[in-house]
Every structure is written in structure tokens, then in C-alpha cells.
Amino acid sequence: MEERDGAGGEPVLEVRGLTKKFGDFVAVEDLSFAVRRGDVYGFLGPNGSGKSTTIRTVLGLVKPTSGEIRVFGRPVGGPKGREGMAGFVDAPGFYGYLSARDNLRLLAAADKRKKEPPIERVLETVELSERARDKVKTYSTGMKQRLAIAAALLREPEFLILDEPTNGLDPGGMRDVRALIRRLAGEGLTIFLSSHLLAEIEQLCNRVAVIGRGRLLAEGTLAEVVQGANGHLSYRLVVGDAREALRVLDRSSSGVEASVPAESMDGLEGAAGEEIRLSVGTEGIGPVVRELVNEGIEVRALVPVRPSLEDLFLELTEGGGG
């Protein structure tokens, strides 16, 4: 996804030290993060990681054990705490024997807002106008998810919270819901998107938080999070003599970690040689290459390795961080 300039905007959602316990079970522990205006913020974690519990506390449906949640600078528990915010958690329910339009009318009446609800506009936004008179029980799962987004949009929010909006959908339904999210983001909505689908986060979000067992494991822009929590970058290096290069790197002061992978490097035609995998810190790759060249090592190719969000996700949630 193209980077959005949300990271420098004003905070829309601030979560500070959030903890939620159910008896002795800790669902969320000391969780802190911030969503800024313009973000499409991905909230990523495996099932059971605390995503839905966090969303319930943000929406004011569950009272936190401790911590603070602010939306547009206001405490969520206050009288105006949810102004400008809307969303849903889990699978939203509708009356199957009523039409989509009538379901939205009931929801708008229950909300007791003084403004005329924009029912026809939100139906058009989610592309359900032509099926608005049909009973919801005739809808596909994807159409029901789009109707749920329409229900949230009735409040004309500036901040939209979506919990697993493509869960249970077929590929066509996923495509439609993701296209809708992109369109809403393009119209200026700040969106908080909870998901366990890595591809979804990579396609839609500019910032992401990864949680596991209720704890924050990583947060930042996609580039920052993918780079890894330890701040190291990886490279694939092809040299004329790997054994001699490893000897040089072993006594290097550049803080580099080097190893020889089991399989040869793909996609470097004409760069025949011996491969080394390097991991370097904040000092970068430059000093390492200079040191090799100064020692007479022939450097034939240097390729940065960009780990996927999936790699990091598995490392964090299945390794020591999770």
C-alpha cells in the first residue's frame, strides 16, 4: 500500500497502559499505542491475542481494569467519549426478515441522534443501494459485512473501528470489503483495522501494532516493524572466497553477524560465487563492505533482504516475544 501521511497527525486514539482482567485471566496487559489522524492502522495478532477485548474497551463496551483510553483527546468513559467514533466488534447482527434499509432505520432510531440519518448515502457508499429493499437473510456474508460498515457510517464518524471485517468471506467478498476500506480511507477517514490476516494488513495499512497474549510486541510504520524489533538489516553477500570473508568478518569490529546459508542464492545470474548472509545494526553495511575490500575479498553481489510481515509476525508471536 502507498504510504499515507498519518504518522505525524494529531492523535485520534490514545491507549495508555491498558490492562483488562477477567478474574485471574489477563486478556490485555499494559498495552499502549496511538492512532493518528489519517492512519489506516493495523492491529495484528493471532486469534485469542486480545484484539477484540481491546476494541471492546475502546468502544466503551467493556470497562478496563486499569489504564486510560482517549479518543480525540477525550476519555472514552466520559459523556462525549465516543463522539466522532463508530465501529463494530465480532460479527454484527441484523434482523434477517427486514430489509437492509429497515435495519438501518432501526439502528438510526436507537442511536437517538438529532440529525437525519444518511441512510441512502451509506447504502450507496457500500454499494448496496440496489439490494436495499431485499431481506438481509438473502444477503451473502460479504454483503452483511458491508451492511455492518454502513451501519457504522450512519454516525458519520471521523474514526472507524473494524474488527476482522473480512473474516469468513470468500475471495470475492474479501476483495469487495478491502476495496471499500481503501475508498473510505481515501475520503479521509482514520481507520483502525483489527485482523489476523497478514496480507490484509500489508495491503491496507500504513502503521501496525503486533500483539500476542494481550501484550504489545511491535509497533510502527510497516517499514519499521518489518525491519524488526532489533533494528537489524539483512543482506545476501556473494564473494569469491566465503571462507576468507568469514575470517575477516569474524574479527571485524563492525558488529556484523555472518553465516553461510544451506542453499545458494536465487536470482543472481552471472554472480557466481559463494554466498554469505549478513545481519548488520545501525552502523549499516558500508563499513563491512569496505573492510572486506580492504582485505582483498572480491565482492560480487550485495542484495538487501526485506523480511515479510509474516516473518516478523511468526518470530514475535511464536518466539520469545509471544
C-alpha positions in Angstrom: 0.0 0.0 0.0 1.1 3.5 -0.7 2.4 5.2 2.5 -0.2 7.6 4.0 0.9 10.7 5.8 -0.8 9.8 9.1 2.2 9.3 11.4 2.6 13.0 12.0 -1.0 13.9 12.6 -2.8 14.6 15.8 -3.7 11.6 18.0 -7.2 10.2 17.3 -6.9 7.2 19.6 -4.5 7.0 22.6 -4.3 3.8 24.6 -2.0 4.1 27.7 -1.2 1.2 30.0 -4.5 -0.7 29.2 -5.0 -3.8 31.2 -8.1 -6.0 31.3 -8.6 -9.0 33.6 -11.4 -11.5 33.7 -10.9 -13.0 37.1 -7.4 -14.4 37.2 -7.1 -14.3 33.4 -5.3 -11.4 31.9 -6.7 -10.7 28.5 -4.8 -7.4 27.9 -1.7 -6.3 29.8 -0.2 -2.9 29.9 -1.0 -2.1 26.3 0.0 1.3 24.9 -0.2 2.7 21.4 -1.5 5.7 19.4 -3.5 6.0 16.2 -3.0 9.4 14.4 -5.3 11.2 12.1 -5.0 9.8 8.6 -3.8 6.4 9.6 -5.0 3.1 8.4 -3.8 1.4 11.5 -3.4 -2.4 11.5 -4.0 -4.2 14.8 -2.4 -7.6 14.1 -2.4 -10.7 16.3 -3.4 -14.4 16.3 -6.8 -15.4 17.4 -7.0 -15.1 21.2 -4.3 -12.4 21.4 -6.6 -9.8 23.0 -7.6 -7.8 19.8 -11.4 -8.0 20.4 -11.1 -7.2 24.1 -9.0 -4.2 23.3 -11.6 -3.0 20.8 -14.5 -3.5 23.2 -12.7 -1.3 25.7 -12.1 1.4 23.1 -15.7 1.3 22.1 -16.8 1.6 25.7 -18.4 -1.8 25.8 -16.1 -3.2 28.4 -14.6 -1.3 31.3 -10.8 -1.7 31.6 -9.2 -2.9 34.8 -6.6 -0.2 34.6 -5.2 2.2 32.1 -6.5 5.1 30.0 -8.2 5.4 26.6 -8.7 8.7 24.9 -10.5 9.4 21.6 -9.9 12.9 20.1 -8.4 13.8 23.5 -11.5 12.8 25.4 -11.8 9.9 27.9 -13.9 7.1 26.4 -15.8 6.8 29.6 -16.9 10.5 29.5 -20.3 11.8 28.3 -18.8 12.7 24.9 -16.2 10.0 24.8 -17.5 8.2 21.7 -18.3 11.3 19.6 -16.7 11.1 16.2 -16.1 7.3 16.5 -18.0 4.3 15.3 -17.3 0.6 14.6 -18.2 -2.9 15.3 -16.7 -5.9 17.1 -17.2 -9.6 16.1 -19.9 -10.4 13.6 -22.6 -7.8 13.7 -26.2 -9.0 13.9 -29.2 -7.8 11.8 -32.9 -8.8 11.6 -32.9 -11.2 8.7 -36.6 -10.8 8.0 -36.2 -7.0 7.5 -34.6 -5.2 4.5 -31.2 -3.6 4.8 -32.8 -0.2 4.7 -35.2 -1.0 7.5 -32.4 -2.4 9.6 -30.5 0.8 9.2 -33.7 2.8 10.1 -34.0 0.8 13.4 -30.3 1.4 14.2 -30.6 5.1 13.5 -33.7 5.4 15.7 -31.9 3.6 18.6 -29.0 6.0 18.3 -31.3 8.9 19.0 -29.2 11.4 17.1 -31.0 14.7 16.2 -29.6 14.8 12.6 -31.4 13.0 9.8 -29.5 9.7 9.3 -27.8 9.4 5.9 -29.3 6.0 5.2 -29.4 6.3 1.4 -25.9 7.7 1.2 -24.3 5.0 3.3 -26.1 2.3 1.3 -24.6 3.9 -1.8 -21.2 4.1 -0.2 -21.1 0.3 0.5 -22.7 -0.4 -2.9 -26.0 -1.9 -1.5 -28.4 0.6 -2.9 -29.8 -1.9 -5.5 -30.4 -4.5 -2.8 -31.6 -2.1 -0.1 -35.2 -3.4 -0.2 -34.2 -7.1 0.0 -34.4 -9.0 3.2 -31.0 -9.3 4.9 -31.4 -13.1 5.2 -30.9 -13.3 1.4 -27.5 -11.5 1.7 -24.2 -13.2 1.3 -21.7 -12.9 4.2 -19.8 -10.3 2.3 -22.9 -8.2 1.8 -23.7 -8.4 5.5 -20.2 -7.2 6.3 -20.6 -4.2 4.0 -24.0 -3.6 5.7 -22.2 -3.6 9.1 -19.8 -0.9 7.8 -22.8 1.1 6.5 -24.4 0.9 10.0 -21.2 2.3 11.5 -21.1 5.1 8.9 -24.6 6.2 9.9 -22.9 8.1 12.7 -20.8 10.0 10.2 -17.6 9.2 12.1 -14.2 10.6 11.6 -12.7 7.4 13.2 -13.8 4.0 12.1 -13.0 0.8 14.0 -13.3 -2.5 12.2 -12.9 -5.9 13.8 -11.9 -8.7 11.4 -14.1 -7.2 8.6 -13.2 -10.0 6.1 -13.4 -12.9 8.5 -15.3 -15.8 6.9 -15.5 -14.2 3.5 -14.7 -15.9 0.2 -12.0 -14.2 -2.0 -14.6 -12.1 -3.9 -16.1 -10.9 -0.6 -12.6 -10.1 0.8 -11.8 -8.1 -2.4 -15.0 -6.1 -2.1 -14.6 -5.2 1.6 -10.9 -4.3 1.1 -11.8 -2.1 -1.8 -14.4 -0.4 0.4 -11.9 0.2 3.2 -9.4 1.8 0.6 -12.2 4.0 -0.6 -13.1 5.2 2.9 -9.5 5.9 3.7 -9.2 7.9 0.5 -12.1 10.0 1.7 -10.2 11.0 4.8 -11.4 8.5 7.4 -9.0 7.4 10.1 -9.4 3.6 10.3 -8.4 1.1 12.9 -8.4 -2.4 11.4 -8.1 -5.5 13.6 -7.1 -8.6 11.7 -5.1 -11.9 11.9 -4.6 -11.8 8.1 -1.1 -10.7 7.3 -1.8 -10.0 3.6 -4.7 -7.7 4.6 -2.6 -5.6 6.9 0.2 -5.3 4.3 -2.3 -4.3 1.6 -4.3 -1.7 3.6 -2.3 -0.3 6.5 0.4 2.3 6.8 1.0 1.7 10.5 0.7 -1.5 12.5 0.8 -2.9 16.0 1.5 -6.6 16.6 0.1 -8.1 19.8 0.4 -11.6 21.4 -1.2 -12.8 24.6 -2.5 -9.3 25.3 0.9 -7.6 25.1 2.4 -5.2 22.6 5.2 -6.9 20.6 5.9 -4.3 18.0 4.6 -1.0 16.7 5.4 1.5 14.0 5.2 2.1 10.3 5.2 -1.1 8.2 8.8 -0.4 7.2 9.8 0.0 10.9 8.0 -3.1 12.0 9.2 -5.3 9.1 12.8 -4.2 9.8 12.4 -5.9 13.1 12.4 -5.1 16.7 16.2 -5.4 17.0 16.8 -2.8 14.3 19.0 -5.1 12.2 19.0 -5.3 8.4 19.9 -8.5 6.5 21.9 -8.8 3.3 22.9 -11.6 0.9 26.5 -11.2 0.0 28.3 -13.1 -2.8 32.1 -13.2 -2.6 34.8 -15.0 -4.4 36.0 -16.8 -1.2 33.4 -17.2 1.6 35.8 -18.9 4.0 38.3 -16.0 3.8 35.4 -13.4 4.0 34.1 -15.1 7.2 37.6 -15.0 8.7 37.7 -11.2 8.1 34.2 -10.7 9.4 34.8 -12.8 12.5 37.5 -10.4 13.7 35.6 -7.3 12.4 34.6 -4.5 14.8 31.5 -3.6 12.8 29.1 -5.6 14.9 28.1 -7.8 12.0 26.7 -11.3 12.2 27.6 -13.6 9.3 26.6 -17.1 8.3 26.6 -19.3 5.2 23.1 -20.5 4.2 22.4 -24.1 3.3 21.1 -23.2 -0.1 22.7 -20.9 -2.7 21.2 -17.5 -3.6 18.5 -17.3 -6.2 18.1 -14.7 -8.9 21.7 -13.6 -9.3 22.6 -14.8 -12.7 26.2 -14.1 -13.6 27.1 -13.5 -10.0 28.5 -17.0 -9.5 30.3 -17.2 -6.2 29.9 -18.2 -2.6 27.1 -16.7 -0.5 27.1 -15.2 3.0 24.1 -14.0 4.9 24.8 -10.8 6.9 22.9 -9.1 9.6 24.1 -5.5 10.5 23.0 -3.0 13.0 22.5 0.8 12.9 26.0 1.4 11.6 24.9 0.0 8.2 26.5 -2.2 5.6 29.1 0.3 4.3 31.9 -0.3 6.9 31.5 -4.1 6.4 32.0 -3.9 2.6 34.9 -1.5 2.9 36.6 -3.9 5.4 36.2 -6.8 3.0 37.5 -4.9 0.0 40.5 -3.6 2.0 41.3 -7.2 2.9 41.3 -8.2 -0.8 38.0 -10.0 -0.7 36.2 -9.9 -4.1 32.6 -8.7 -3.5 30.5 -9.8 -6.5 27.0 -9.0 -5.3 25.2 -7.5 -2.4 21.4 -7.8 -2.1 19.3 -6.4 0.8 16.8 -8.9 2.2 13.4 -7.5 3.2 11.7 -9.8 5.6 8.0 -10.0 5.2 5.5 -9.0 7.8 4.7 -12.7 8.1 8.3 -13.5 9.0 8.2 -10.9 11.8 4.8 -11.9 13.0 5.8 -15.6 13.4 9.1 -14.5 15.1 7.3 -12.3 17.6 4.2 -14.5 18.3 6.0 -17.9 18.3 9.4 -16.8 19.6 10.4 -15.2 22.9 8.2 -12.1 22.3 5.0 -14.1 22.1 
